[in-house]
Amino acid sequence: PVVSVADVSTTEGSPAQVVVSLSAPSATDVTVVLNTTNGTAVAPGDYTAQTGLVVTIPAGQTSVTVPIPTTADALFEGNETFSVALSSPTGATLGDADATVTITDDDAQPVVSIDSPSAAEGDPMVFTVSLSNPSATDVTVTLNTANGTAVAPGDYTAQTGLVVTIPAGSTSATVSVPTIEDAIFEGNET
């Protein structure tokens, strides 16, 4: 018989059910060695690596399922993959010896928001840019100011195209917008 492995998908945190199969049953046990290789998914953070795992397909059967644990996390990382390779068969020859395991990310793409702070005239206005959940990569957003009752440059320093970066794994970053102190009574401005 010919021994092969098939591509498979799983949801993050659920084991990948890797199926190793034979083209026909054998009168004796068939063994093959299974190894995993990192792709965009990296062990041990995303899955449990397998090295030199001997897989046995019992006599008379045509397949076995090898569960490979994956890791649940709260990071948005998109779908990730790793590879499975078969080698050193006994009682069979190698067919399709390579497979791709896709881990489907179950974390939502982060939503970015900004707060509405206040500051005394002359103090910096410190805005907090937040994510609804962390991301596996840096998230960038562009900040622009617009006049309200406060008018630049007399009341604050305008910001155009200011790139704010929220580092991977974090959920917020702050940015300061300078305000201008003067001796004129103006009331609160926005």
C-alpha distance (Angstrom), angle and dihedral (degrees) to the residues before:
residue distance angle dihedral
P1 . . .
V2 3.81 . .
V3 3.81 117.2 .
S4 3.82 119.1 -146.5
V5 3.78 142.3 166.9
A6 3.81 126.5 -141.4
D7 3.81 134.0 -143.2
V8 3.79 113.9 -102.4
S9 3.81 139.9 -176.1
T10 3.78 129.5 -149.3
T11 3.77 138.2 173.4
E12 3.78 117.2 -104.1
G13 3.81 108.9 -87.7
S14 3.82 94.8 23.7
P15 3.79 120.3 98.3
A16 3.80 116.9 -102.0
Q17 3.81 105.1 -118.8
V18 3.82 100.0 -142.6
V19 3.82 111.4 -167.5
V20 3.81 117.9 -148.8
S21 3.79 109.4 -169.0
L22 3.79 143.6 -179.3
S23 3.79 126.6 -137.3
A24 3.82 88.3 -132.0
P25 3.80 136.0 0.7
S26 3.79 119.0 -88.0
A27 3.80 129.3 -142.0
T28 3.81 88.5 -132.6
D29 3.77 135.3 42.6
V30 3.81 114.6 -81.7
T31 3.81 120.4 -148.2
V32 3.77 131.8 -168.3
V33 3.81 133.3 172.9
L34 3.81 118.1 -118.0
N35 3.82 125.0 -158.3
T36 3.80 131.6 174.4
T37 3.80 127.9 -143.8
N38 3.80 127.9 -161.6
G39 3.76 119.5 -108.8
T40 3.78 121.9 160.4
A41 3.82 84.1 -36.9
V42 3.81 109.5 72.0
A43 3.80 127.1 -160.5
P44 2.97 131.9 -97.7
G45 3.81 95.3 15.6
D46 3.81 96.2 51.7
Y47 3.82 105.0 21.3
T48 3.81 142.7 -6.2
A49 3.80 110.6 -93.1
Q50 3.80 118.7 -130.2
T51 3.80 118.9 -148.8
G52 3.79 122.8 -178.8
L53 3.80 93.4 -13.3
V54 3.81 108.0 172.2
V55 3.81 109.7 -142.3
T56 3.81 117.7 -161.8
I57 3.80 123.9 -159.4
P58 3.82 104.3 -163.1
A59 3.80 120.5 -127.5
G60 3.79 111.5 -82.3
Q61 3.82 94.9 20.9
T62 3.79 127.3 102.5
S63 3.79 103.0 -156.1
V64 3.79 148.5 15.8
T65 3.78 130.2 -162.6
V66 3.80 119.2 -131.2
P67 3.82 112.8 -160.3
I68 3.81 112.2 -146.9
P69 3.82 111.8 -168.2
T70 3.80 119.0 -126.2
T71 3.80 125.2 -161.8
A72 3.79 124.7 -116.7
D73 3.79 116.0 -144.1
A74 3.79 138.7 162.2
L75 3.82 95.9 -118.0
F76 3.78 123.3 110.5
E77 3.78 103.4 -130.8
G78 3.77 105.3 145.8
N79 3.79 122.0 -125.8
E80 3.79 114.7 -34.3
T81 3.81 134.1 -165.6
F82 3.78 141.1 -153.3
S83 3.80 131.2 -178.9
V84 3.79 133.4 -115.9
A85 3.82 120.0 -157.6
L86 3.80 130.2 -171.5
S87 3.80 123.6 -150.2
S88 3.81 143.5 159.1
P89 3.81 100.2 34.5
T90 3.81 121.2 -169.8
G91 3.80 118.2 -159.1
A92 3.81 92.8 11.6
T93 3.78 143.0 52.6
L94 3.80 125.0 -117.3
G95 3.77 118.7 -98.2
D96 3.81 120.1 164.4
A97 3.80 95.7 -1.1
D98 3.82 98.1 173.5
A99 3.79 130.5 67.9
T100 3.77 137.7 172.4
V101 3.79 121.0 -132.1
T102 3.80 114.3 -155.8
I103 3.80 118.1 -157.4
T104 3.81 108.5 -156.0
D105 3.80 110.7 -143.8
D106 3.80 112.0 -125.9
D107 3.80 95.1 -169.0
A108 3.79 119.1 100.9
Q109 3.77 120.6 -117.8
P110 3.81 104.9 -98.1
V111 3.79 120.4 -100.6
V112 3.80 114.1 -139.5
S113 3.80 122.7 -142.8
I114 3.80 139.1 167.0
D115 3.79 129.6 -142.4
S116 3.82 128.6 -130.2
P117 3.81 106.6 -121.2
S118 3.77 129.8 178.8
A119 3.79 130.7 -144.3
A120 3.78 139.1 178.9
E121 3.78 115.0 -99.4
G122 3.81 108.2 -84.8
D123 3.81 94.3 24.1
P124 3.79 119.7 102.3
M125 3.79 116.8 -97.5
V126 3.84 103.6 -127.3
F127 3.79 113.3 -155.0
T128 3.81 122.0 -167.2
V129 3.79 115.2 -145.7
S130 3.81 108.5 -159.5
L131 3.80 139.5 -170.2
S132 3.80 123.9 -145.1
N133 3.83 88.8 -133.9
P134 3.82 134.8 -1.2
S135 3.79 123.7 -88.7
A136 3.81 129.1 -143.7
T137 3.81 89.0 -130.2
D138 3.79 133.8 45.4
V139 3.81 113.2 -82.4
T140 3.80 118.0 -146.6
V141 3.78 129.0 -166.5
T142 3.80 131.3 176.6
L143 3.80 118.8 -123.5
N144 3.79 122.7 -154.5
T145 3.80 127.8 174.8
A146 3.78 126.4 -144.3
N147 3.79 129.8 -165.8
G148 3.77 119.9 -100.7
T149 3.77 120.1 159.9
A150 3.82 84.8 -38.2
V151 3.80 110.5 73.2
A152 3.80 126.6 -158.3
P153 2.97 132.1 -99.0
G154 3.80 95.1 16.7
D155 3.81 96.9 50.9
Y156 3.81 104.9 21.9
T157 3.80 141.8 -3.2
A158 3.79 109.1 -96.1
Q159 3.81 117.5 -127.2
T160 3.78 121.4 -151.5
G161 3.79 123.5 178.6
L162 3.81 94.5 -6.4
V163 3.82 106.0 168.2
V164 3.81 113.7 -141.5
T165 3.82 116.1 -163.6
I166 3.80 123.0 -158.7
P167 3.82 105.1 -162.8
A168 3.80 121.3 -125.5
G169 3.79 111.0 -82.4
S170 3.82 93.5 18.8
T171 3.78 127.7 104.4
S172 3.80 102.5 -154.7
A173 3.78 148.6 25.5
T174 3.78 131.8 -173.3
V175 3.78 131.2 -133.4
S176 3.80 127.8 -170.2
V177 3.78 125.8 -141.4
P178 3.81 112.8 -166.3
T179 3.80 118.0 -127.3
I180 3.81 123.8 -155.2
E181 3.79 122.4 -123.2
D182 3.80 117.0 -143.6
A183 3.81 137.6 165.2
I184 3.81 95.4 -117.3
F185 3.80 122.0 108.7
E186 3.80 104.5 -128.1
G187 3.80 105.9 148.2
N188 3.77 121.0 -129.2
E189 3.80 114.6 -29.8
T190 3.81 132.9 -165.2
